[in-house]
Amino acid sequence: MIEETFGAFFKRCRIVRSYTQRELAKKIGTSPYYISLIENGKKVNPDIKIFGKLYEALNLSKDELELLLYLHAKENNCVCCDLTDFIMQNEDVIEQLRNARDEPNAHPNWEDFIEKITNK
């Protein structure tokens, strides 16, 4: 299980590449304050376009970008933004996910979902 936070990984990617907050902010067209908010966990849901800018500015690998997207999704309780279009445009994927959810001992399962939405 991954314990690192979105902000901590964001910061690590920046530092490994020897950028200051100010340098990275200038490179991606934002403020050092915005970078600081992300790194310190005060801004966990930045604009989606920031990921493309980071990918290019920091020359992130596919694995690094996927981990950044995963950590972002985990902290925002949503599906990774690189997967949403794929899932929604492929009905077979939706069916496969639902089938997996309905397998014995799957968690969370359909009953968990119903309990969540009915507050029982």
PyMOL commands that set and color helices and strands:
alter all, ss='L'
color gray80, all
select helices_A, chain A and resi 6-16+21-28+32-39+49-57+62-76+81-88+91-101+110-118
alter helices_A, ss='H'
color red, helices_A
deselect
rebuild
show_as cartoon
